[in-house]
Amino acid sequence: MPESLGNARIDESTMSRMEDLDEAYLKDLRLGQDIRFVLVCVGGGAARVGHDIIARNVRYLESVVINSDPRVQELEEFDRRVCLGAGPDSGRDTGGSPVIGGHLARAAEPALEKVFDGATFVTVIASLGGGTGTGALPFVLEAAARQSAVLSVFVIRPFRCEGERRALADRALGRLHFVDSWVEKLEHQLATLTVLDNDRLIEEAGRLPMSRLNRRWADLVATHIEKAFVIPAEAAVDAGRLAATVPEAEVPARPEPELTLPEAVVPVAPSGPLLPTAFPGTGNTLPGPSDTELMFEIVPPGGSGLELL
């Protein structure tokens, strides 16, 4: 089971940098509005995992489900529901074909852009091996990488016994290297890709019914959202609000450190809003507790790097 969220830590150096942030900037930020946390589930299998994540009531989290089955409109637990098909009365979906899923997603690119417009932290879950999750994922990642500040992607890999579905999933993973905005996000360490391998989980946990399998993936993703995004953002904003409300006379003076610098060296203040200082790399391994901690800093508008608002 994932590590308790109560054990999540904020790096001391990150906290010390937060003390120097612009007070007026931080006290006006609103979590869930100016800083938005968005969960996007692509495909039927991902929707089932998303259902279990929503049941955990993750703070500030907006939820979106994307599928080609018109019945997606019945999933009222999601805040927004996007049907890539021709409409609820057409009965049209992908028929399990990633090619059709890709064509439908390409036609729906304006809608996908709106899904991620203004998002700060985005988590995408895609179930591979079928029509929508496999075919639409590259287009979803293209829009998510362009619009979001930080992006985490989890893909569910089918069981080995599913044969062709698992082969389709592996080919889909290979094609992600051709999604330019996604690759750029990875290179700047502002995105991660984690493969949730059904076979590997069964090997580690023994026999599990499908409902419990989905709940295990939901536990892992929900913990990641809390520890990597929500808790650090709350700490950063709360630190700014606290500094803004404490009278200047009550703030204890900190002794100035004694530094000896060569004449040619000039100290430069750190900058770059929401720029991770430690972000896990990609790979086909399950993330451990230490892999789900994102340390970042928020600086006032006007600094270089990525802007929040």
C-alpha positions as CSV (number, residue, x, y, z in Angstrom):
1,M,0.0,0.0,0.0
2,P,1.2,3.6,-0.6
3,E,3.0,5.3,2.2
4,S,0.7,7.4,4.5
5,L,0.2,10.9,3.3
6,G,0.9,12.1,6.8
7,N,4.5,11.2,6.2
8,A,4.9,13.5,3.3
9,R,7.8,15.9,3.8
10,I,8.7,19.3,2.3
11,D,12.4,19.7,1.7
12,E,14.0,22.2,4.2
13,S,15.8,24.1,1.5
14,T,12.5,24.5,-0.3
15,M,10.9,25.9,2.8
16,S,13.7,28.3,3.4
17,R,13.4,29.6,-0.2
18,M,9.6,30.1,0.4
19,E,10.4,32.5,3.3
20,D,11.8,35.0,0.7
21,L,8.8,34.9,-1.6
22,D,6.8,38.0,-2.5
23,E,4.1,38.2,0.2
24,A,1.4,40.0,-1.8
25,Y,1.7,37.5,-4.6
26,L,1.3,34.4,-2.5
27,K,-1.5,35.6,-0.2
28,D,-3.7,36.3,-3.2
29,L,-3.2,32.8,-4.8
30,R,-6.2,30.5,-4.5
31,L,-5.7,26.7,-4.6
32,G,-8.1,25.0,-7.0
33,Q,-8.6,28.3,-8.9
34,D,-5.4,30.2,-9.7
35,I,-3.5,26.9,-9.0
36,R,-5.5,24.1,-10.6
37,F,-5.1,20.4,-10.2
38,V,-6.7,18.4,-13.0
39,L,-7.1,14.6,-13.3
40,V,-7.9,13.3,-16.9
41,C,-8.9,9.7,-17.5
42,V,-8.7,8.4,-21.1
43,G,-10.5,5.2,-22.0
44,G,-12.9,2.9,-20.2
45,G,-10.3,1.2,-18.0
46,A,-8.9,4.6,-16.9
47,A,-12.4,5.8,-16.1
48,R,-12.9,3.0,-13.6
49,V,-9.6,3.9,-11.9
50,G,-10.6,7.5,-11.9
51,H,-13.9,6.6,-10.3
52,D,-12.0,5.2,-7.3
53,I,-9.7,8.2,-7.2
54,I,-12.7,10.6,-7.0
55,A,-14.1,8.5,-4.1
56,R,-11.0,9.5,-2.1
57,N,-11.9,13.2,-2.2
58,V,-8.5,14.5,-3.1
59,R,-8.5,18.2,-2.2
60,Y,-9.0,20.8,-5.1
61,L,-9.0,18.0,-7.7
62,E,-11.0,18.6,-10.9
63,S,-11.9,15.4,-12.8
64,V,-12.3,14.8,-16.5
65,V,-13.2,11.6,-18.4
66,I,-12.6,11.1,-22.2
67,N,-14.0,8.2,-24.1
68,S,-15.6,7.4,-27.4
69,D,-18.5,5.5,-25.9
70,P,-21.6,7.7,-25.7
71,R,-22.3,6.2,-22.3
72,V,-19.4,8.3,-20.9
73,Q,-22.0,11.1,-20.4
74,E,-23.6,8.9,-17.7
75,L,-20.5,9.1,-15.5
76,E,-21.8,11.9,-13.3
77,E,-19.1,11.6,-10.7
78,F,-16.7,13.3,-13.1
79,D,-16.8,17.1,-13.3
80,R,-16.5,17.1,-17.1
81,R,-17.2,14.3,-19.6
82,V,-15.9,14.4,-23.2
83,C,-17.3,12.0,-25.8
84,L,-15.1,11.7,-28.9
85,G,-17.8,9.9,-30.9
86,A,-20.3,11.4,-33.2
87,G,-23.0,11.9,-30.5
88,P,-25.1,10.0,-27.9
89,D,-27.7,8.9,-30.5
90,S,-25.3,7.6,-33.1
91,G,-24.1,4.6,-31.2
92,R,-20.7,5.1,-32.8
93,D,-17.5,4.4,-30.9
94,T,-14.1,3.0,-31.9
95,G,-15.0,-0.6,-32.0
96,G,-11.7,-1.3,-30.3
97,S,-9.7,0.2,-33.1
98,P,-6.9,2.6,-32.1
99,V,-6.9,4.0,-35.6
100,I,-10.5,5.2,-35.2
101,G,-9.7,6.4,-31.7
102,G,-6.9,8.5,-33.2
103,H,-9.1,10.0,-35.9
104,L,-11.8,10.9,-33.4
105,A,-9.3,12.5,-31.1
106,R,-7.7,14.5,-34.0
107,A,-11.2,15.8,-34.9
108,A,-11.8,16.8,-31.2
109,E,-8.5,18.7,-30.8
110,P,-10.2,22.1,-30.0
111,A,-12.2,20.3,-27.2
112,L,-9.0,18.7,-25.8
113,E,-7.3,22.1,-25.7
114,K,-10.1,23.5,-23.6
115,V,-9.8,20.6,-21.2
116,F,-6.3,21.7,-20.2
117,D,-6.7,25.5,-20.6
118,G,-5.3,27.2,-17.5
119,A,-4.4,23.9,-15.8
120,T,-1.3,24.0,-13.5
121,F,-0.8,20.4,-12.3
122,V,-2.2,17.7,-14.6
123,T,-2.4,14.0,-14.1
124,V,-3.4,11.8,-17.1
125,I,-4.4,8.1,-16.8
126,A,-4.8,6.2,-20.0
127,S,-5.8,2.5,-20.3
128,L,-3.9,1.0,-23.3
129,G,-4.9,-1.8,-25.5
130,G,-8.3,-0.6,-26.6
131,G,-9.5,2.0,-29.0
132,T,-9.8,5.3,-27.1
133,G,-7.0,5.0,-24.6
134,T,-4.5,3.8,-27.2
135,G,-5.5,5.9,-30.1
136,A,-6.3,9.2,-28.4
137,L,-3.4,9.3,-25.9
138,P,-0.9,11.1,-28.2
139,F,-3.4,13.8,-28.9
140,V,-4.3,14.2,-25.3
141,L,-0.6,14.4,-24.3
142,E,0.0,17.0,-27.1
143,A,-2.7,19.3,-25.6
144,A,-1.8,18.6,-22.0
145,A,1.9,19.2,-22.5
146,R,1.2,22.6,-24.2
147,Q,-1.3,23.9,-21.7
148,S,-0.2,22.6,-18.3
149,A,2.7,23.6,-16.0
150,V,3.6,20.1,-14.7
151,L,2.4,16.8,-16.1
152,S,2.3,13.3,-14.7
153,V,1.2,10.5,-17.0
154,F,0.2,6.9,-15.9
155,V,-0.6,4.3,-18.5
156,I,-2.2,0.9,-17.7
157,R,-0.6,-2.0,-19.5
158,P,-2.8,-5.0,-20.2
159,F,-2.1,-8.5,-18.9
160,R,0.3,-10.6,-20.9
161,C,-2.4,-13.1,-21.6
162,E,-4.4,-10.5,-23.5
163,G,-2.0,-10.9,-26.4
164,E,-2.9,-8.4,-29.1
165,R,-4.1,-5.8,-26.6
166,R,-0.7,-5.8,-24.8
167,A,1.1,-5.6,-28.2
168,L,-1.0,-2.5,-29.1
169,A,-0.2,-1.0,-25.8
170,D,3.6,-1.4,-26.3
171,R,3.4,0.1,-29.8
172,A,1.4,3.0,-28.4
173,L,4.2,3.7,-25.9
174,G,6.8,3.7,-28.6
175,R,4.8,6.3,-30.6
176,L,4.9,8.8,-27.8
177,H,8.5,9.6,-28.7
178,F,7.0,11.4,-31.8
179,V,4.8,13.8,-29.7
180,D,6.9,16.9,-29.8
181,S,5.4,18.9,-27.0
182,W,5.4,15.9,-24.7
183,V,9.1,15.1,-25.5
184,E,10.0,18.7,-24.8
185,K,8.2,18.5,-21.4
186,L,10.2,15.4,-20.5
187,E,13.5,17.0,-21.5
188,H,12.8,20.0,-19.2
189,Q,11.9,17.5,-16.3
190,L,8.4,18.9,-16.1
191,A,6.7,15.6,-17.0
192,T,6.9,11.9,-16.0
193,L,5.6,8.7,-17.5
194,T,4.8,5.7,-15.3
195,V,3.7,2.3,-16.7
196,L,1.1,0.5,-14.4
197,D,1.7,-3.1,-15.5
198,N,-1.2,-5.3,-14.5
199,D,1.0,-8.4,-14.7
200,R,3.6,-7.1,-12.4
201,L,1.1,-6.1,-9.8
202,I,-0.4,-9.6,-9.8
203,E,3.0,-11.1,-9.5
204,E,3.7,-8.9,-6.4
205,A,0.2,-9.0,-4.8
206,G,-1.1,-12.4,-5.8
207,R,-4.6,-13.1,-7.2
208,L,-6.7,-9.9,-7.2
209,P,-10.2,-9.4,-8.5
210,M,-10.4,-6.6,-11.1
211,S,-12.2,-4.2,-8.8
212,R,-9.3,-4.5,-6.3
213,L,-6.8,-4.1,-9.0
214,N,-8.3,-0.8,-10.0
215,R,-8.4,0.3,-6.4
216,R,-4.6,-0.4,-6.0
217,W,-3.9,1.8,-9.1
218,A,-6.2,4.4,-7.7
219,D,-4.4,4.4,-4.4
220,L,-1.0,4.9,-6.1
221,V,-2.2,7.7,-8.4
222,A,-4.1,9.5,-5.6
223,T,-1.1,9.4,-3.3
224,H,1.1,10.8,-6.1
225,I,-1.3,13.7,-6.7
226,E,-1.4,14.5,-2.9
227,K,2.4,14.2,-2.3
228,A,3.8,15.6,-5.5
229,F,1.3,18.4,-6.1
230,V,-1.3,19.3,-3.4
231,I,0.8,19.2,-0.2
232,P,3.8,21.2,-1.6
233,A,1.4,23.8,-3.1
234,E,-0.5,24.1,0.2
235,A,2.8,24.6,2.0
236,A,4.1,27.2,-0.4
237,V,0.8,29.3,-0.4
238,D,0.3,28.9,3.4
239,A,3.9,30.1,4.0
240,G,3.2,33.2,2.0
241,R,-0.1,33.9,3.8
242,L,1.6,33.5,7.2
243,A,4.4,35.9,6.3
244,A,1.8,38.4,5.1
245,T,-0.1,38.4,8.4
246,V,2.7,38.5,10.9
247,P,3.6,42.1,12.0
248,E,7.1,43.1,11.0
249,A,8.1,43.7,14.6
250,E,7.2,40.1,15.5
251,V,9.4,38.5,12.9
252,P,12.6,37.4,14.6
253,A,15.7,38.7,12.9
254,R,17.9,36.0,11.3
255,P,21.7,36.4,11.6
256,E,23.3,37.2,8.3
257,P,25.6,34.3,7.2
258,E,29.3,35.1,6.8
259,L,30.2,34.5,3.2
260,T,33.6,35.0,1.6
261,L,33.3,35.2,-2.2
262,P,35.9,36.0,-4.8
263,E,35.5,39.5,-6.2
264,A,34.3,38.2,-9.6
265,V,31.5,36.1,-8.1
266,V,28.1,37.8,-7.6
267,P,25.3,35.8,-5.8
268,V,22.1,35.4,-7.9
269,A,18.7,34.9,-6.3
270,P,16.9,31.7,-7.5
271,S,14.0,32.2,-9.9
272,G,11.5,30.1,-11.8
273,P,7.9,29.5,-10.6
274,L,7.0,25.9,-10.1
275,L,10.3,24.7,-11.4
276,P,11.0,21.2,-10.0
277,T,14.2,20.8,-8.1
278,A,13.7,17.0,-7.9
279,F,11.4,15.2,-10.3
280,P,11.5,11.5,-11.0
281,G,12.5,10.2,-14.3
282,T,10.7,7.9,-16.7
283,G,10.7,4.2,-16.7
284,N,8.6,1.0,-16.5
285,T,8.9,0.7,-12.7
286,L,6.3,1.4,-10.1
287,P,7.0,4.6,-8.2
288,G,7.9,4.3,-4.6
289,P,7.1,6.9,-1.9
290,S,10.2,8.9,-2.6
291,D,9.4,9.0,-6.3
292,T,6.1,10.9,-5.7
293,E,7.6,14.0,-4.0
294,L,7.9,17.1,-6.1
295,M,9.8,20.0,-4.6
296,F,9.3,23.4,-6.3
297,E,9.4,27.1,-5.6
298,I,6.9,29.8,-6.5
299,V,8.2,33.2,-7.3
300,P,6.4,36.5,-8.0
301,P,5.4,37.5,-11.6
302,G,8.2,39.0,-13.5
303,G,10.7,36.2,-12.7
304,S,12.1,34.0,-15.5
305,G,10.7,30.6,-16.2
306,L,7.2,29.2,-16.0
307,E,4.3,31.5,-14.8
308,L,1.5,30.2,-12.7
309,L,-1.2,32.7,-13.8
